[in-house]
């Protein structure tokens, strides 16, 4: 149970203010959109993306153990952020 709580807390904190939450907020702010549909769709998307991440992580377990994952994740987030900024000003 302790391991579950650690994973839950880490993912929960990582998702706070994430682009997924911002997109969910933007969808639910529209008057013509049913908030329950937004909740269900965003929850299903998170579950599916998490399942894919677990499957990919398990498949690449040996190879990924040799990489600096936090560095790679940081670079990916920076690139995605730059794309978001570029898209805004486009």
PLY file of the C-alpha trace (Angstrom):
ply
format ascii 1.0
element vertex 90
property float x
property float y
property float z
element edge 89
property int vertex1
property int vertex2
end_header
0.00 0.00 0.00
2.88 2.38 0.74
4.27 1.94 -2.78
0.81 2.71 -4.23
0.57 5.92 -2.19
4.04 7.05 -3.27
3.22 6.48 -6.94
-0.19 8.16 -6.53
1.33 11.22 -4.85
4.10 11.54 -7.44
1.70 11.32 -10.41
-0.89 13.56 -8.75
1.69 16.28 -8.05
3.18 15.93 -11.54
-0.27 16.41 -13.11
-1.10 19.58 -11.18
-0.90 22.47 -13.60
0.10 20.12 -16.41
-0.96 20.89 -19.98
-3.53 18.11 -19.67
-5.20 19.91 -16.79
-5.06 23.21 -18.64
-6.69 21.62 -21.70
-9.37 20.04 -19.49
-10.00 23.41 -17.86
-10.33 25.06 -21.28
-12.79 22.42 -22.53
-14.94 22.64 -19.40
-15.01 26.46 -19.55
-17.09 26.36 -22.73
-20.78 26.78 -22.00
-21.97 24.36 -24.67
-19.89 21.48 -23.30
-21.23 19.01 -20.73
-18.75 19.00 -17.82
-19.34 15.31 -17.17
-18.30 14.51 -20.75
-15.14 16.55 -20.26
-14.42 14.72 -16.99
-15.09 11.27 -18.48
-13.08 11.92 -21.63
-10.10 13.41 -19.80
-10.12 10.62 -17.20
-10.29 7.95 -19.92
-7.47 9.64 -21.84
-5.29 9.72 -18.72
-5.99 6.05 -17.98
-5.18 5.02 -21.57
-2.00 7.11 -21.75
-0.88 5.72 -18.38
-1.53 2.16 -19.57
0.56 2.79 -22.69
3.37 4.28 -20.59
3.37 1.24 -18.29
3.45 -1.16 -21.25
6.24 0.76 -22.98
8.19 1.06 -19.74
7.92 -2.66 -19.11
8.96 -3.49 -22.69
11.99 -1.18 -22.56
12.92 -1.85 -18.93
16.53 -2.89 -19.52
17.27 -0.20 -22.08
15.63 2.62 -20.11
17.55 1.77 -16.93
20.73 2.99 -18.64
19.31 6.40 -19.67
19.01 9.60 -17.61
15.20 9.63 -17.78
14.71 12.86 -15.84
16.98 14.68 -18.31
15.14 13.22 -21.31
11.74 14.08 -19.78
12.91 17.63 -19.07
14.07 18.13 -22.66
10.75 16.78 -23.97
8.79 19.18 -21.72
10.91 22.12 -22.89
10.36 21.21 -26.55
6.60 20.83 -26.01
6.51 24.16 -24.19
8.35 25.88 -27.05
5.87 24.40 -29.53
2.98 25.69 -27.41
4.49 29.19 -27.28
5.17 29.14 -31.02
1.61 27.96 -31.73
0.18 30.77 -29.58
2.03 33.50 -31.46
1.47 31.94 -34.88
0 1
1 2
2 3
3 4
4 5
5 6
6 7
7 8
8 9
9 10
10 11
11 12
12 13
13 14
14 15
15 16
16 17
17 18
18 19
19 20
20 21
21 22
22 23
23 24
24 25
25 26
26 27
27 28
28 29
29 30
30 31
31 32
32 33
33 34
34 35
35 36
36 37
37 38
38 39
39 40
40 41
41 42
42 43
43 44
44 45
45 46
46 47
47 48
48 49
49 50
50 51
51 52
52 53
53 54
54 55
55 56
56 57
57 58
58 59
59 60
60 61
61 62
62 63
63 64
64 65
65 66
66 67
67 68
68 69
69 70
70 71
71 72
72 73
73 74
74 75
75 76
76 77
77 78
78 79
79 80
80 81
81 82
82 83
83 84
84 85
85 86
86 87
87 88
88 89
